[in-house]
Amino acid sequence: MAIGKVEICGVNTSKLPILKNEEKEELFARIENGDKEAREEYIRGNLRLVLSVIKRFSQSNENVDDLFQIGCIGLIKAIDNFDSSLNVKFSTYAVPMIIGEIRRFLRDSSSPIRVSRSLKDTAYKAIYAKENLTKRNLREPTIMEISEEIGIPKEDIVYALDAIQNPMSLYEPVYTEGGDTLYVMDQISDKKCKEENWIENISLSEAMKRLDERENEIIVLRFFEGKTQMEVAEYIGISQAQVSRLEKNALRTMKKYLVY
C-alpha cells in the first residue's frame, strides 16, 4: 500500500488544513446549529486525522485511496454523532470510529470476489452522499435523491452498492431453537426445489395420507402455495423452528413411503 503518496482520491494531502482548538470549537458550535458550510470545513480540517489512522493499516494490501475514502466515512459518522458537551477531545472519539469503519471494510473485502475500482468509487460517492443527505434532511434519502446529489444514474448506484455487498451462503445459519437450526434457504420460497420436483412426479396423494393433519397442512402451504416457513408459522400460529422440524419429518415420511 503506497501510504506515502501525496495525492489521495484527488486530494493533495500535503496541503490539508490544520484547525486550531478555538477554530474547532467555533466550527462545531456552528455545526450543531445546522451550518452545512461549517460541517464541510470541519471535515476538511480533520482529514489529516484520517491519514494518521490509515497508516496503521500499512501492511494491508488494499488500495490507499479506498482506505482513505472509508476512513472519511468513519470521520463523517464521528462528526455527526459527537457530543461536545461530554468534554472529550474530538480526536479521542473519532479515531475508534474511523478504525472501526476501516476494519469492517477490510473484513468485508476479504471475499474472493473482486469489485472493479470504478464500481467502488461510485459506491463510496453514494455512501458519502447518503450520509450528507441524511444529516441535512433528517431522514434517509431515496436512490433518486442520491443520484441527483452526485450526478450518477440511479441504476449505476444500485449496481455499485450491490457489488460491494458480501454474498451470503444459502446455508448461513439464521436462528436456532431447541437444537434445530434455521438457514437462509429455509426463508426462501422456491417452486422448483428438489422436494417439489419429485413430489409432482409420483403418487402424491398416497404419500400425503401417511402424514398427520398438521404435517399435511404444512406441506400444502410450503410446496403448493409457495409460502416461506415464516409465513407458514404465522398462518398456523407456531414457531418457525417447529415448522422446519415438522416439514423435515413430513418429507422424510413421504420419501420413505415412496422408496418402499
N, C-alpha and C positions, 0 to 999 in steps of 0.2 A: 504494500500500500504506500503510495507516494505521499507520505504525511507532510513532507517538507515543501510541497508545491505552493506557489504563491496565489495562483488563481484557482478558486474552487467554486464550481457552479456559477461561473461568470463573475464571482466576487473577488476583487483584489484584496486579499487578506492583510496585506502589508499596510493598507490604508483604512482599516476598520477603526471607527472612532472609539475612544475610551471615555466613559462617563465618570464624572466626579460624584462623590456621595451626595452632594447637595443637588446635583442635576438629576440623579436617580430618584431622590425623594420628591422633587418637584414634578418630574415626569409621571411618577406613579400616582401622585395626587390627581393629576390631570386624567390619567387612565381610569381611575376609579370614578371620575365624573363623566366618563364616556368619550373622552377625547381620542379619536382614532389616530390623528397625526402623532400624538404623544406615544401611543402604543407602538406605532411603526418605528419611531425614533428609539424607543426603549429596546425593541427587538434588535435593531442595528447596533445599538450600544452594548449589547451583550453577546454578539456573535463571537467575540474572542473567547467567551466562556465555552461556547460550543467547540471551538478549535482546541482548547485545552483538554476538553473531555475526550474528543476522538483520538487524541494522541495516546490515550490509554489502550486503544484498540489497534495499535500499530502492527501487532502480529496477525491481525485479521487479513484475509485475502480479499475482502470486499473493497470496492472502489471508494476512494476517499470522498468523492463527490456524493455518493449515495449515503455514506455515514454522516456527512455534513448536513444533508437535507433532512435525514431522520432526526439528527440532533436538534435541528431548528424546530421541528415539530414538537420535540420534548420541551424546548425553550418556550415556545408559544403556550403550551399547556401549563407550564410553570407560571408564566406571567398571568394567565387568565385565572389561575387558582390561588395565587399568592395572597396571603392576608398580611398586610403591612402592620396591622395592629399587634401582631404577635411578638414584635421586637426581635425578629430573626433576620439575619442578612439574607438578601435575595439569593445570592450565590449558594448559600448553605442549603436553601430549599430547592434551587433549580438543578444543581449538579446531579442529585439522585434521580430526578425526573428525566434528565437527558440521558443518563446512563441506562436507566430502565427502558427507555424507548429504543435505544441502540441495541441493547441486549435482546429485546423482543424481536427486533428486525433480524439480528444475526441468527437467532434461533429459528425464525420462520424461513429465512433464506437458505437454510441448510438442506432444503428439499433438492433432490437431484434434477428437478425440472427448472431450467434456467429461463429467466424472462429477459427480453431484449431491453437495452438501455432506453430506447425511445418510449417503450411502454412504461418503464419505471418512472421516467421523467413526467409523463402525463399523469400517472397515478399520484406522484408526490405533489404535483401542482394542484391536483384535485383535492387531496387531503389538506393541503395548506389553505386552499380557498374555503374548504368546508369549515375549518377552524375559525377563519376570519368572519365568514358569514354567520356562523352560529353565535359568535361573540357580538356581532353587530346587530343581528335581528332577534337575538334571544330565543332562537328556535333552530332546529336542524334544517338546512336548506334542501331544496329539491335538486335533482340532477340537472334540470334545465337552468336553475339559478347558478349552479356551479359552472355550467357550460358558458353562460353569459359572462360570468366573472372572469374566466381565464381564456375565453375565446376559442375553445376547443369543442367540436361536435359532441353531443351527449352520448352518441353511440361509441365514440372512441374512449370517452371517460369510463363508461360502464365496462368496456372490454379491458381497459388498462387496470381498473380496480379489481376486476375478476381475475386477471392474470397474476396478480401478486398475492392472491389468497392461496393458502395451503390446501391441496387436495385432501379429502378425508376418506378413509377406508370404509367400505360398507360394513366391515366387521369391527368398527370403532365402538367400544362399549359406551352406552349412554346412561344406563341406570341398572342398579342391581337391587333385587328384593327377594329375600328368603332363599338366597343361593342361586336364583335364576337371573342371568344377565341378559339385558335387552341391548341389541345392537342397532346401528344406524339402519341396516337393511330391514329391521323389524318395523321401522317407521314409514317404510316406503310401500305404496300401493302399486303392484306390478301385475298387470293382467296377463303377462306372458311368462310368469315364473314357472319353474320346473314342476312344482306341485300341480299347478293348474293344467299344464300340458298333458300330464299322464292322467289326471282326473277326467279330462274331457274325452279321452280316447278309450276308456274302459267302462265297465258296468258301474257307473257312479251310484245309481240309486241303491243297488245291493250293498255296496261298500258302506254307504252312509247309514244304512239300517243298523250297523254294528255300533253306532255312536249313541251316546245318551242325548237328551234333548238340548242341553246347553252346548255340547261339542258340535252338534249338528248345526245349531244356530250360528256358532262362530265360523264354521266352515262356509256356510252360505254367505254370511256378511263379508268375510275376507276374500273369498275366491269367486263369488258370483256377483256381488255388488261392489267389489273393488275397494272396500274400506280399509283404512290403516288400522293397526292394532289399537292405537289411541282412540280412534273413532268408535271402534267396536266396544272398547272398555267404557266409554261414555254412554253409548247406547244401551248396553246391558246393565251397567251400574256396578262393575267390578274393576279391580286394578288392571293396568296394562300387563303387569307381570303375570297375573292369573290368566289373562287372555293368551299370552305367549305360551304358558305352560299347557293350557287346555288345547290350544291349537296343535302344539307338537304331539301331544298324546293322541289327538284325533287322527292326525296324519299317519302316525305310527300304526294305529289300529287299522286304518284303511289300507295301508301298504301291506300289512301282514295278511289281511284277508285276500288282497289281490294276488299276492305272491303264491299263496297256498290255495 
